[in-house]
Amino acid sequence: MNNPAAASRSMAHWAQGFLAAIAAERDAAQNTRLAYARDLTDFADWLDRRGLHFAGAQQADIATYIVACADQGLSQATRARRLSAIRQLYRFAFEEGWRSDNPAIRLKGPGRAQRLPGTLDVPQVEALITAARTGPRDAVRNTCLMELLYATGMRVTELVSLPVAAGRGDPQMILVRGKGGKERLVPLSPPARAALRVWLGQRDAAEAAARKDGAAPSRHLFPSRGKGGHLTRQGFFTLIKDLAVTGGVDPAKVTPHRLRHAFATHLLANGADLRSIQTMLGHASIATTEIYTHVLDDHLRELVLTRHPLARQDASEGAKTGTGADPD
């Protein structure tokens, strides 16, 4: 029998209790908590319109909700994430004694379609870094951001929230705090170390001047006046789009995550082993890292088909005779 006291609480109270628990017990990242909050709010609104509550919803109700999400055209990944949030909410409610069962435990999600990550080639990355270096504003900071991202494959949140202490002492490796508070050391390339030294000099000089006017020192490597005290993810996203335009790279193909993919793919193409790449990217499972082997396979296949002299000759002959290459 479900707990009457828990049933009397609002669904917002249930969600807040769950989110507070994963923040305290798992050190869940803010972005993860925000995503779960959005998913649970949508589910709660759906239940409320049907006169239902988290406390009384059954497996059939949850299954109907997931089907309704599909009818809205939501992607497999979004539906899988929503079901994951609901499962975890009910696991928490069961452990807290708010419910005597977990109605979501036997439901199977829609799964996630495996998509190969988009990436950038070396000339495109070089064009972005050159655009940062030669830009009219914040060139030193922007160069440091781009060099660090390409040298380490950090997630954008990890990059913009780096503490200034991580860059002190001309480090050969930088300490990155990733998902779930897990820390990892990632080597820095010589260009990244050089860009970091120059940026620290400019940053520290600007901060010393600001202190004279009563400003408090910042603990962030890339400080800003925003709420978080550092450059935001959105601010960096806008920055790289601008750099893409300046560098002559299609902005639609440039995202922070594609630069992370470029880091991994270029390392793999040059002989790095998957375990090392897994460690540097901060992947919990090597299965996640293995997807880059497929990206590389596609890239190598394209090179053979478009760059090999015999392939070009065969394509040319096919154009003359109206036939293509032998499918075998």
N, C-alpha and C positions, 0 to 999 in steps of 0.2 A: 504494500500500500504506500502511495506517495505521501510525502510530508505535507500536512495541511498548512503549516506555517510558511513553508517554502512556496506553496501554491498561491498563497495570499500576496506574495511579493510580486512586483512588476517584472515584466520580462527584461526591462532595462537593468533592473537590479541583478537579475541572473547573469546577464552579459557582463556587467561591471565586475561582479564577483569573479567570474571566470577570467576576465582580462587581467585583473589584479593578481590572480594566482599565477598565470603564466609569466607575468612580469617578474614576480618575486621568485618563483621556483625554477623557471627555465631561463630567466634573463632574456626573454623574448624581445627582439628588436622592436622599436617604435613602429616601423613600417609594417611589421607582421601584425602587431596589435591593431593598428588602424585597419588593415585588410580584414581581420577577423571581425572587428567592430562593424564594418560596413556589411559584411556577409550576414552576421547575426541580426542586424537591424532589418535587413531585407526579409529575412525569414520571419522575424517577429511581426513585421507589418503584414506579411502574407497570412500568418496565423490569426492575427487580430481581426482581419477582414472576415474571417470565417468563424469568429467567436471562440477561437482556441488560444491556448497558452502553452509555453514550454513545458509546464508541469503536467499537462494532460495529453500532449501530442503523441500519437502512436506511429509505428513504423510506416503504416499506409499513408499517413499524413505527410511524413517526410519524403516518401517516395513520390507522392503526388506533387510536392513542391519542386523536387528536382526535375520532374517532367515539365512542370510549368516553366522552369528556367530554360529548358531546351526549347520550348515553344516560343520563348521570347527571342530566340536566336543566340543565346549566350554560348560561348565556346566550350569545348570539352574541358579545357584547363580551368575556366571560371567555375563550371559546375562541379568539377572535382574538388576545387578549393572550398566551395561553399559546403559541400557535404563533409569535408574534413573538419571545417569549423564547427558544424553541427555535431559531428561525432565527438569532438573534443569537449564541447559544451556539456553533452550528456554524460561523458565519462567523468567530468568534474562534478556534475550534479549527483551522480551515483556515489562517488567517493565522499561527497559532503553529506550524503543522506537526504538530499533534496528529492531524489527519486529512488524507487526501489529497483528500477531496471534501467537499461540503456536501449531505447527504442531504435537507435541508429546503428547498433553494433553489427547487425547482420546485412546491412545494406551495402551493395557493391556499387562503387562509383562508375562514372562513364569512362574512367581512365584518361590518360593524357596522350594526345597524339604526339609522337616523337617528331619534332621538327629540328632540322639541322640549323644550328645558329648561323645567322648572317655574320660576315666578317669583312674586313678591309684588307687590301693588299699592301705591300710595303710602300710603294710610291704614294698611295693615298694617305697612309699614316705620316709619311715624310712631308707631304703637302700640308697636312694639318699642323704639324709641329713648326714648319716654316712660317705658316700664317700666324701662329701664336708669337713666334720670335720677332716678326717684322710688323706686328700690329701697332696701331697708333696709341692704344690705351692698354695699360696693365700688361705690357709685353713680358716683363720679367716674371710676374706671377703666373701668367697664362702658360708661359714656356715650362715653368716648373710643374704645373698641373699636368700638362700633356706628357712631359718626359716621365714623370712618376707613374702616370696611369699606364703608359705603354711599357715601361720597364718592369712593372710589378703585376699587372693584371688585376689590380684592386677593383672591388665594387665601388661605384661612385660614392655611396654613403661612407664607405671606409676611407676614401680619399679625402673628401671635403671635411670630414670630422677629425682628421689626424691631429694629435696634440703637437705643439711646437717642440716638445721634448724629444719626440721621435726623430727629429731632423738634426738635433744638436750633435756636435762632435764629428762632423763629416763621416757619417756611418757608411759602412760598406753594405749593411743590411738594415732594413727598416722593420720595426715591430708594428704589425697590423692587428687591430682588434676586429674580428669578424663576427659572423652570426653566432648568437648564443654566448657572446662574450669570449669566444675561443680566440686565442692569440697565435700568431704565426710570424716567423721571420722570413722576409723575402729579400733576395739580393738586389742591390741597385746597380744599374749600368753606369759607366763613367759619365755619359751625357746627363743622366738623371742626377748624379752626385754634383756635377758642376752646376746644373740649373738650380739645385737645392741650395748650394752655397751662395749663389748670387741672390736668390730670392730672400734667404734669411738675412743677408746684409741689408737689403732694401726694407724688408719688413721690420727689422729691429730698429732701424733708423727712424722709420715712420712712427713706430710705437713710442720711441724715446721722445720724439717731438710732441706726440699726443699726451704723454704723461705730464709734460710741463703745463698743459692746459687742464690738468685734473682728470684725464681719462684713466680708467682702470686698465691694467695690463691684461692681455688676452692669453689664454692657454692654448689657443688653436694655431695651427700652422697657417691656415688661410682664414684669418679673422674677417668678420663683417659686422655690421650694425644690426643684423637681424636677430630674431628671437633666440635662435640657437647659438648665436655668437660666432658662427662660421659661415662660409659660403654654403648656400643651399644646393640640394640636388637639382632643383629647378633652375637655379642660377647657372650651374655648370652645364646643364642641358642646353640652355639658351646660348651659352658661350660657344660650345662646340658646333652648334648650327651656324653661328656667325663665322667661325673659323672655316667651316666647310665651304661657305659661299666665297670667302676671301681666297681660299686655297684651290678653288675650282673643282671641288668634290661635290657630288650630288648630296645635298643636305638630307634627303630622304634615306640615304644609306648610312648616315653617321649618327650613332648613338653612343653613350658611354659604354653600354654593354657590348657593342660591336668592337670597341677598342679592347675590351677585356678578351673577347673572342680572338681578336687579331693577335694579342700577346700569346695566347695558348697555341693557336694554329701555327704561327711563325716559329715558335720554339720547337714544336713537333716536327715541322718541315725541315728544321736544321739539326735534327738528331736527338732532341731531348727525350727522356723517357717519361712515360705516363705518370709514374709514381711521383717524380719530381714536380711535374706540372700540377698534379693533384694537391701536393703540399703547398705550392705557391698560390694556387687559386683558393685554397681553403675549402675544397670539396670534402664532404664527410665520406662519400663513397667514390671509389675509382670508376664505378659504372657511369657516373655523371661526366667524368673526364673523358671516358672512352668515346663520347660522341664526336670529339675533335678528330678522331681517326677517320670518321666518315666524311667530315668536312675536307680533310686532306685528300682522301681518295677521290672525291669529286673534283677537287682542284687539279690533281695530277692527271685525271682522265681528260679534263678540259685542255690541259697543256699538251697532251699527246695528240688530241684531235685537232688542235688549232695551231700548234707550233712545230710539230714534227714535219720535216721536209717531205717525207713520203705521204703523210696525211694530206698536206696541202696539194701535192701533185695529184693524188687520187681524187681529191675534191675537184681540182681543175679539170681532170679528164672526164669526171662525171658530168661537169657542167657542159663540156663540149659535146658529149655523146647523148646527153639527156638521161644518163643513168647515175645512180649513186654508187657508193662503195659497196663491195660484197658484204652482206650482212654477217657472214661468218668471219 
